Amino acid sequence: ETTNVIGSGGGADGGVGRTANLMGALGVGSGPGNDSFDGSGVDPTSGGFVEEQILLGKLVHLLHSDDTDTAYEMLTVARRHLREGGKKRVAYTLTPVVYSAFKLLEKVKDIEFAAEK
């Protein structure tokens, strides 16, 4: 079983903890203590803003676990942190979480139907 958060190996629930630590270390979802993160003082048309949000989206696509339950928990942690980014950021940051969830759903479906055969 492999659980990777940007190339880090780990155990069954280690990926979830590393995901939370990674999101926290990057300042994603810093919460009420960080007034600038709510998007109120951010110009969403600036190149730096868009580039930052695209990089966060790419980060979500790097979250991986062979265990579907762990992968789901990792996506849940990422969603929890990313939704705190405010309305201006949500279009960029939550979309990759949704697409990753669709890929995970496909994986779960394949596993479940393979078990029935």
C-alpha positions as CSV (number, residue, x, y, z in Angstrom):
1,E,0.0,0.0,0.0
2,T,1.4,3.4,-0.9
3,T,0.3,6.8,0.4
4,N,2.0,9.7,-1.2
5,V,1.8,13.4,-0.6
6,I,4.2,14.9,-3.1
7,G,6.5,11.9,-3.1
8,S,6.5,11.1,0.6
9,G,5.8,7.4,1.5
10,G,3.8,6.6,4.6
11,G,1.4,4.4,6.4
12,A,-2.4,4.1,6.4
13,D,-3.3,7.4,8.0
14,G,0.1,9.1,7.7
15,G,-1.0,10.7,4.4
16,V,-3.9,12.4,6.0
17,G,-1.7,13.9,8.7
18,R,0.9,14.9,6.2
19,T,-1.8,16.5,4.0
20,A,-3.0,18.6,6.9
21,N,0.5,19.5,7.8
22,L,1.4,20.4,4.2
23,M,-1.7,22.6,3.8
24,G,-1.0,24.3,7.1
25,A,2.7,24.9,6.3
26,L,1.8,26.5,3.0
27,G,-0.6,28.8,4.8
28,V,-3.6,27.3,3.1
29,G,-6.7,27.8,5.2
30,S,-4.9,29.8,7.8
31,G,-8.2,30.8,9.3
32,P,-9.3,33.9,11.0
33,G,-5.9,34.9,12.1
34,N,-4.9,35.7,8.5
35,D,-7.1,38.5,7.3
36,S,-5.6,38.6,3.8
37,F,-6.4,35.0,3.1
38,D,-10.2,35.5,3.0
39,G,-9.7,37.1,-0.4
40,S,-11.0,40.5,0.6
41,G,-7.8,42.4,-0.1
42,V,-6.8,40.3,-3.1
43,D,-7.0,41.4,-6.8
44,P,-8.1,38.2,-8.6
45,T,-7.1,39.6,-11.9
46,S,-3.4,39.9,-10.9
47,G,-1.0,37.3,-12.4
48,G,0.5,36.4,-9.1
49,F,-2.9,35.6,-7.6
50,V,-3.9,33.3,-10.5
51,E,-0.5,31.6,-10.6
52,E,-0.7,30.9,-6.8
53,Q,-4.2,29.3,-7.2
54,I,-3.1,27.2,-10.1
55,L,-0.2,25.9,-8.1
56,L,-2.5,25.0,-5.2
57,G,-4.7,23.1,-7.7
58,K,-1.6,21.2,-9.0
59,L,-0.8,20.3,-5.4
60,V,-4.2,18.7,-4.9
61,H,-3.6,16.5,-8.0
62,L,-0.4,15.3,-6.4
63,L,-2.2,13.8,-3.4
64,H,-2.3,10.0,-3.8
65,S,-3.0,6.9,-1.9
66,D,-3.6,3.3,-3.0
67,D,-6.1,3.0,-0.2
68,T,-9.4,4.6,-1.3
69,D,-10.4,5.5,2.3
70,T,-7.2,7.3,2.9
71,A,-7.4,9.0,-0.5
72,Y,-10.9,10.2,0.5
73,E,-9.7,11.5,3.8
74,M,-6.8,13.4,2.1
75,L,-9.2,15.1,-0.3
76,T,-11.5,16.0,2.6
77,V,-8.6,17.6,4.5
78,A,-7.6,19.5,1.3
79,R,-11.2,20.7,0.8
80,R,-11.5,21.8,4.4
81,H,-8.3,23.9,4.1
82,L,-9.0,25.3,0.6
83,R,-12.6,26.4,1.2
84,E,-11.3,28.8,3.8
85,G,-9.7,30.8,1.0
86,G,-12.6,33.0,0.3
87,K,-15.0,33.4,-2.7
88,K,-12.3,34.8,-5.0
89,R,-10.1,31.7,-4.6
90,V,-12.7,29.0,-4.5
91,A,-13.2,28.7,-8.3
92,Y,-9.5,27.9,-8.7
93,T,-8.8,25.8,-5.6
94,L,-11.9,23.6,-5.2
95,T,-12.2,22.5,-8.8
96,P,-9.2,20.2,-8.6
97,V,-10.6,18.6,-5.4
98,V,-13.8,17.9,-7.3
99,Y,-12.0,16.3,-10.3
100,S,-9.8,14.3,-7.9
101,A,-13.0,13.1,-6.2
102,F,-14.4,12.0,-9.5
103,K,-11.3,10.0,-10.2
104,L,-11.5,8.4,-6.8
105,L,-15.1,7.5,-7.4
106,E,-14.2,5.8,-10.6
107,K,-11.5,3.9,-8.8
108,V,-13.9,2.8,-6.0
109,K,-16.5,1.7,-8.7
110,D,-13.9,-0.4,-10.4
111,I,-12.9,-2.1,-7.1
112,E,-16.5,-2.7,-6.0
113,F,-17.6,-4.1,-9.4
114,A,-14.4,-6.2,-9.7
115,A,-15.3,-7.8,-6.3
116,E,-18.8,-8.7,-7.5
117,K,-17.5,-10.7,-10.6
